[in-house]
Amino acid sequence: MASRSSRTRNMLHAVADVLAMAVIMVGVTITLWDSSHLLTSGSVRLGVPVALGVLAYLVWQGIYDEAQSRRWPAAVGEVTRAVITGAAGFSLAGFVMAVGGGARRWVVIVSVLWYVYLALHHGLRAALRLNRSRVIVAGSPRQAIAMRDALRRDRRHAYQVVGFVVDEAISRIPDQASREALGSLEQLPALVVLHDVDQVVFCMDGLTGGKFAPLARMLNRQDVQVSLTGLGDIAPRRVGINHVEGHPVISISPSVRSGWRIWVKRGVDIVVASFALLVMAPLMATVALAIRLVDGVEPIFRQQRVGKGGQLFTIYKFQTMVPEAEELKIDLTNELDGPVFKMESDPRITRIGAVLRKTSIDELPQLINVLRGDMSLVGPRPFVESEVIAAPEGFRHREVVTPGMTGQWQVSGRSDTDFSELDELDRWYVDNWSLGQDLEILAKTVPAVLRQKGAR
């Protein structure tokens, strides 16, 4: 079988944990009391099922399964949760059962030693990449190459991509990737044996059910895990599996467009924007005065932008450019691929404007737009009408939600992100919006602003 060696390794690691945890319990018991307590102590009798519970949790979380391998922070995190839960369960059961005889001290020492051992064992195993899942990616060349790259970038799991197989001629694979092409789909069962593979990831975009089903059955008989991708840009939380008369059916919940979550989002916008305006009022007044005195122009810049439903609204920003900026734009070169204009050293930006843009202080007046409901704290960036008209038709999909002061684009590099990636990031946000995602973006916004990455 292809994964026989990995199953053997997994079993050896589990056995090592069982023996180590047993040795720790015996050693602590003898040190605190004596060997006679091994059979009579209530702490030991209660500690045995707790130890089994900790191990069961780790097995359930797949920490011994190389097909679910983790990088070391994730592995140590699972150990932490397992030991804390076990210690809490022991303490609760010990209180109910009135276990005495220094049980509290015993469980503290045992839990600490369990944690140290398990964290070192699985943390080092992951850090040294001894637990990597050996993967083959299967599908069309384009999707297989993209999935290969995604697996290698995964920050939580540890994958070793052996290579990929394709459902087309090898000659159609780009030259730079051809050396990792292992063969065709028909050769897959033999390839997983040859390369001792734990998992095969199928990119369903380019496969038909007639090809996939027999291959999946054959691989499962070889104890190889089969994974699927190709549901497009859909967040996992929207995907569910149901059964209809024994047939598995994948369901995708609709994007959130109304309901209590939208009202909560609006409430957060009002509360946070009001508080921020109060706190930032002295700074904003100082900036407005500096612009008036140094640049001699109106401090607030107003411009028509495209908002929700394609409606135009007036956006507010601090003035960072010379008054004739729009007239000068015609002689400048756009350095961002696409209809959105960005330039590294834009000569139209004033000295004060350069500082305001680097620190994103020029965006603060948009808090007024948030209070008015034209914008939200988080959402796709609003653009001027001419840029929207020049963009591909699908770009207007963003208009089903309220634009925002910050969003996926801004926290992913701001101006360093090209137009196609900007569009992709905003599409993901619109299709998969959630309150949790908004909070995550807000949490990433402050570090992104402090790093000043991509700010222009």
N, C-alpha and C positions, 0 to 999 in steps of 0.2 A: 504494500500500500504506500501511496505517496507520502502520507503524513505519519507513518509508523514511528520514525525517529523523533518527531516532535511530540507525539503522544507519550513516548517513553520519557522524554525530558520533562514534560509537564507532570507526569506521575512522580518522578524522582523529586521534583521541587516540592510537591505536596507532601510526600513522605518525609522530606527533610523538615518541613514546618511542623508536622505532627510530632516528630521525635524531639525537635528543639523545644517546643512548647511544653512537652511532657518533662523533659530534663529540667527546664526552668522551674516548673511546679515542684518537682522532687527536691531540687537544690534549695529553693527558698524554704520549703517545709522543714527540711533537716537543719538548715541554718537557724531558723527562728525557734524551732522546738527540737525534735529528734525524730529518728526514723520510725518510731512507733506511731507517730501521728499520721503517717502516710495512709493507714487503713482506718484510723479513728476520727480524724479531723473533719469537721463539717465543711471547712473551707476547701479542703481537697475534693470532697465529694461534690461540692457545688461547682468547684473550678473546672472539673472534667467536662460537664455539659456546656459550660461557658466557652471553654476552649474549642469544643466541637462546633459551637455556634459561630465563633469567630472564623473558623476555617470554612464552615458552610457558607458564610457571607462572602468570603473571598472567592470561593468556587463559583457562587452564584453571579458574582460580578465579573467572572471570567479572567481573573488575574493569573490563573495557571494555563489559560488557553492562548496559545500563541496566535491564533486567528483573531483574538481580541487584544493583542499586545498594546501596552501603554508606554509612553515616555515616563521618565522617572518622577516628575512632579505628580502626574496622575496616579502612578502606582503607589507612591507614598501617601497620597490623599485617600486612596481606598483603604490602605492599612490603618490610617488614622481613624477613619470612620468605623472600621471594624472593631478596633481595640476599644475606642471610647464607648461604643454601643455595648460591647461585651462587659466592660467594667461597670457601666451604669446598670446593666441587667443583673450582674452579680450583686451589686450593692442593694438593689431593690429586693431581689430574692433573699439575700442574707438578712435584710431587715424583717421581711415577712416571716421567714423561718427562724428568726432569732438565733442566727449563727454567731457564736461568740468566739472566745479563745484567740483574740488578736486578729480576727478575720479582716478588719479594715486595713491593718498594716500589711497583712499578707497579700490582699488583692491589689493594693497600691504598688507594692514591689513587683509582684508578678506581672501586672499590666504594663509597668514601665519597661521591664525586661522583655516582655513579649513585643512591645512596640519597637524597642531598639533593634531587636533581632529581625523582625518582619520588615521594618523599614529599610534596614541595611540590605537584607536579602533581596527584596524585590526592587528597591531603589537602585542598588548596584547592578542587578540583573538588567534593569531597563537602561541605566546609564551606559553600561558596557555593550548594550544592544545584543544581549544574549537571548532576548525574548521577542525579537522582531518576527512579524508575520511575513512569511515569504508569499508573494502575491504575483499572479499573472493577470494582466488586464486583457479582456477580449472584446472585440467590437469593430466598428469602422475605424480606419486609420486616424481620422481627425479626433473622434471621441476617445479612442484608446490612448492617444498621446496626451490629450488634455487630462484624462483621469489619472494617468501615470504621474503627471506633474502635480496634480492635486494631492495624491497619496504621499508624495515625497515632501510636500509642504505641511502636511497635517501636524499640528503642534501637540495634539493629545495622544495620538496613537503612533506606534513605531512600525512602519512598513518597510520591507525590503522588496522593491519591485524588481522581480527577476527579469521581466520583459513583457512583451505583449504579443498576442496573436490576433490576426485580422481576418475578416470575412471577404477580403478582396485580394487581388494579386499583390505580392510583396513589392513588385516593381512600382506600385503606386504610392508607396510610403516615402515621405520626404527623406532625402539622403542623410540628414543629420540624425534621424531616428532609426534608420534601417538596421543599424548594428544591434539594436535591442529587439528587433522583430525575431520571434522564435519560430514562427511558422504559421500555418493556417488553422482554422477552427477544427478541421478534421483531425489534426494531430494533437489536439489539446489533451485528451486522456493520457497519451503517452508522455507528453511534455511535463505534466504535473508529477509523474513518477520520476522522470529523469532529473527534474530540478527540486524534488522534495518540497512541493508547494503545499501551503496550508489553506490558501484561499484563492478563488478566481472571482474577479469582479467583471461582470458582464455590462457593457455599455449598450443598453437596449435600443438606442436610437437607430442603429444600423443592423439589428438582428430581427429575424422573423421568428414567430413562435415555433415554426417547424424546425428551426436550427437550435433554438435555445432549449426546449423541453427535453429532448433526448440527451443532450450534453449535460444538463443539470442533473438528470437522473444518474447518469454514469459517474459523474464527479461525486455525487453524494454517496454512491456505493463505494467510492474510494476514500471516504471519510474526509473529503475536501469541502470546506465551507464555500457556498455559492452566494455571492452578493450581487445586487442589481443597482444600476444607476441609469439615469436617462429620463427622470420625471421633470426635467427642466428646472427653472429657477423657482422651486417650491420649497418653502421652509418645512423641515421635518414635522413640526407640530401640526401642520395642516394635513398630513398624510395619515390615514388609518386603514386598517385591514378588516374587512368583514367577510362573512361566508354566506353564500346563497346556495342552498341545497348541496353543501359540500364543496362548492367552488369558491376559491379565494377571490375576493374582489377588493381592489385598492380604491379607496375613496379619498377625494381631495376636498377639504372644506373651503367654502368661498372666502374671498378676502373680506376683511372687516371694513364696512363702509358706513355703518350706522350703529345705533344702540348705545348702551351705557358706557362702553369703553370710549366712544367718541366724546361723550359728555365729560368723562373724567379727564380726557386729554385737554379739552377746552378749559376745564376748571384749573388744571395744573398750569396751563398757559397764563391764565389771568393772575393767579396767585404769584407765580414766579416772576412774571414780567412786572407786576406792581411792586414787588419787593425789590427787584433789581433796579428799577427806576428810582426808587427812594434812596437806595444805597449809592447808586452811581450818579445821582444828581449833581453833587459837587464836582466830580470829575468831568461830567458832560458840560457843565457850565464853564469850567476852566478851558476845556478844549474849544468850545464855541468862541470864547473870548480871544483865545490865541489865534484862531483862524481869522477872525475879524481884524485883529491888530497886525498880524504878520503878513497875511496874504491879501488883506483888504477885500475879501469877498464874503458873500452870504455863507454863514457856517453850515447851514443844512442844504444838502443836495437832494433834489426831488426828481424822480423819474418814473415814467409809466412802465409797469411790469405786468406780465401775464400771470394771473392767479388761478384759483380753483374755478373749474368750469370754463376756462378761457377768458374770464372777465379781467379787464384791466384795472389796476389799482396803483396808487401813488406810493412808492417806496421812499423811506427816509434814510439818509446816511449823512455822515459828516463829509463836507466838501474836501476832497483830496486831490483834485485836479484843477488845472487852470480853467478859466471861464470858457475859453474857445476849444475845449477838449474834443467835442464832437466834430468840429470842422477840421482839426488836425488829424483825426483818426484815419482819414482817407489816404494819408501819405505814409502810414505805418504798416508794418508787417505783422500779421497774426502768427504767433508762435504755438498756438494750440490747434491741433488738428480738428477741424469741424467749424461750425458757424459761430461758436462762442469766442469772443476776442480776448486774448490774454497776451501780454508781452513782458519779458523779463525786466528790461530797463525802460519802462515807458516814460518818454521825456515829458509827458503831460502832467505827471505827478509832481506835486509841490514838495518842499522839504518837510513840512509838517505832515503832509499827506502820506509820505513814505513811512513815517513812524506809525501813523494811525493804521495803515494797512498791515504793516508787519505785526502789530499787536492786536489787530482786529477791533480796535477801539472805534474805528469808523462805522462799525456795524451797530453800535449801541442804540442809535435812534430808532432802529427797527423794532425795539421793544414797544414803541408806540403802535406800530403796525400789528404787533401781536395782541395788544389790548383792543384794538379796533376789530380784530378778527380777520384782517387781510392776510395775516401770516400766522404761523405757529412757531413754537420754539424749535421743533424738529420737523423736517419735511424736505422735499426736493427744492433746490435753489430756484427762485423765480428769475426768468430772463426777460429781456426786452422783446417786444413783439417781432422785430425784424430778425432776431436770432431764432426765435421759435418758428417763423415762417420758412427760414432757410434750412431748418433741421429736417431730418426724415420724418415722414408722417407718423410713425410709431412713437416719436418723441413726445407727442401731445398726450400720451397715455398718463403722464404725470399729473395732468390737470384734473384728475378725479379726486385728488386730495389737496389740502391747503398747503401752499409752499412754506418753507421754514427758514429760520435764521441759520440753523446748522443741520447737517444731514450726513448720510453715508459718504457722499463725495468729499465733504470738508474734512472729516476725520480720517479719510483714506489718502490724504496727500494734497487736498485742495487744488491749487493751480498746477501741481505736478502731475495730476491725473488727466489723461487725454480724454477727448470727447466721447469716444466709444465706451470707455470704462465708466465715465460719468453717467452716460445713459443707462448702462447695465446696472450700476449701483442704485440709481434712482428707481429703475423698474423693480428691482428686488424689494426695495423699501415699500413701494406702492402696493405690490402684490402680497407682501408678507408682513404688513404692519402689525405691530402689537405694542402695548404699553411698555412691556419689558424691553423691547428693542429701542424705544424712545429713551428710556432711562440709560440704557447702555451707550447710546450715541451721546447723550448729554455728559455722561461720565468720561467719555473719550475726548470731548470737545476741549476741555480745559488743558489737558496735556498737549493736544494738537496745537492749540494757540500758543502755549508756552514754548514749544519747540520751534514755532514759527515756520514749520515745514510747508513749503508750497505757497506761502502767503505772498501775494503781489498787490 
